[in-house]
Amino acid sequence: MDIARIEAAAARLEGHVRRTPLLSSHALDAIAGRRVLVKAECLQHTGSFKARGAWAALSALPEEVRANGVIAFSSGNHAQGVARAAQAFGVPAVIIMPSDAPALKIEGTRALGAEVVLYERAGGSREELGARLAAERGLTLVKPYDEPEVIAGQATCGLEIAEQVAEEGVREADLLTCCGGGGLTAGIALAVEAKAPGLCVRPVEPEGYDDTARSLAAGRRLRNEVEAGGLCDAILTPTPGEITFPVLARLCGPGLVVNEAEVLRSMALAARHLKIVAEPGGVVALAAALFRGDEIEGDAVICTVSGGNADPKVLARAMALEV
């Protein structure tokens, strides 16, 4: 994976994804004790950065291969990204989703024309199911993070960040990313390595699902003890990706971990001060920027809000908090 591949993906994505804004708020700066710059990928098509990687992957397929259709597994955001791209290209899409995924995400995926196949997150293997269905139907599997073209697509977010923070006069800062399997984190790290080397990319995860932080500390891929039940459904992966982890190990600083109370508070603060809706898994990086300041270096911090497909009940719970 090199910058040429990332820039090629950016060229294919032009006109098909949004250049999302870099937002700020004096109120959030005051809470964090430093300048906070928020990359609002929750405003991307389908409500998350996953639209980037999905379009990059499908647009890179040979036309005769793509015409047979694609299959993906996802708790919702990659699902909708792949479904949107498949619909635009006029090809079939089958999406394997956990039965406990938010109804909003399941409905959104179906609304984009995809066939949804549900599985049990605890005890079920989406990888095995995906491989079997792909073989039976002749579909091309588009993995959510362990796929070079997907990583290249997510890296286009990093290209934008590099340009936007330079316009803000920021040359050195921690760049916090919401991290599941590591596709966004690895992609952004590769992009800023080439375009903004003063930025230190650091993955952020929820307590109990901090496989990346622990793996970085150990120098090898570790697994979470549990794989279901957390609030941050979008980033609950069992272990860092085979392709993504070497990139993270080479380029990223130490991981950060936040708790669910901080996640809910950050959802409310994002809505009130940035006027954006953030889902739990999509706001963990902002939570770290606001509430883990003693673990962050510098006068400014950059963070992604990677998704905005919040369950209405969870959003209502967050907005009811006194923050």
Phi, psi and omega in degrees: 000123179224175184295332179296319179294321179294316180292329175294319176297318179300321180294321179289330182279343185302127181086353183243346173229163180269146166276102188281153185281160170256112188257159177209163180206132177298326179296318179290324176301319181295319179294317184282336184078016177197172178289133180241122178246124190246117176276109191270074177287351173295344178266005178287161172309141183066005174082014176198165178300342185299339177299331180293303184296323180296314180294320180299317183291313182291322181290341179274346181288142171301143186304320182291332176283314181300326183298335180286342179108167183230160176224147180213159171238140189189151173278355174155319186280314173298323178304310182290326177296314179292318180299318180297313181296317180298318179298318181294324179275353178071036181236156180293151176222131173245128183238124177267121184232147176292146183295339180266010176296149178305137181303326179302320182285321177296314180296320180296323179292316178295324181296337178271010172092005182274152170274126182257128175245121183267148175219166179271120183298318179276107178100340179266154179243107179292329179296314180294317179296317179297317180295321181293313181294323178299316180293319182293323188253357180072031182267154175266124180282127176250100183290152185286335180212329182273057183213120186306317182289328175295315179299318178299320178295315178296330181296338179297334173298320178293324176299317179295317179301316181302316179292317186290319180289330175297320176297332179273359179081015180262121180249331181228129180186159167284137178244108186267132181236141172290129191231124170248263177281345174105007181296313178293315182297313179296316180298312179298319180298319179294320181294313184284337173304320182275326191250338181210069187295351177280353179269133179255109182282133180224122180287148178233137182221164175277153176306140178088346181227040187260046182300323182291315179300315180292323180293319177297320180293325183274339182080016178204158183289125176244160181252155170284148178289327177236153184235005182213161172101349182280160180293328188267065189304327186294339185236026179268091177244152186289328184198156177300154182292154178296322180277320186286323188299317177302326177293314180298317182296327181279324193248339190263152170278184181300146178286158178242151183228135180236160179259169186293329177296319178292326177297312181296318177300320182291325174301314180294317181294322178297318180293318186283324187253337178250349180063038177234152174264126179238137174277163184305308180295336181275353185245004183298325180293320176295321178301318178293320178299322184277323192239004177234038185299331181288351178255007185242144180257149169098171182273350179222153175223140178249140178215150175268140160253100198275345180205150182234018182271068184278137172297131184304323180292321178291319178297318178297321177299318179293316184291342178280351182287151172273108182235000000 
